[in-house]
Amino acid sequence: MRIEAKRHLCQSYGNCVAIDPEHLDLDDEGLVVINRDSVADGELATVQAGIRSCPVNALVLVDGE
């Protein structure tokens, strides 16, 4: 599993970063950036919570490397 960001949708809420700062951050413009896109099985619940917290659906979890 890996995380993908749709930066053009990001509105700088930062909910995702508050929940999952290991994988996600905001850049100097306030847009989401992915620190680490790969997701280990033990991290899945936290990553999914961070993705669900985005009110504009700027993050997705996809199968594959």
NORRA-V373010 format. One line per field, one symbol per residue. psi: psi as a letter, one per 20 degrees, with the letter a starting at -180 (. if undefined). burial: 1 if it has 24 or more other ideal C-beta (glycine too) atoms within 12 Angstrom, else 0. A space follows every 50 residues. Layout:
psi: ???
burial: ???
//
This chain:
psi: qqpqpnhihpjkgjgghhhmihhqrpahijqpqogohqoqgiigggghgg ghioijliqqpqqr.
burial: 00111000010001111001001111000011110010100010011001 100100011110000
//
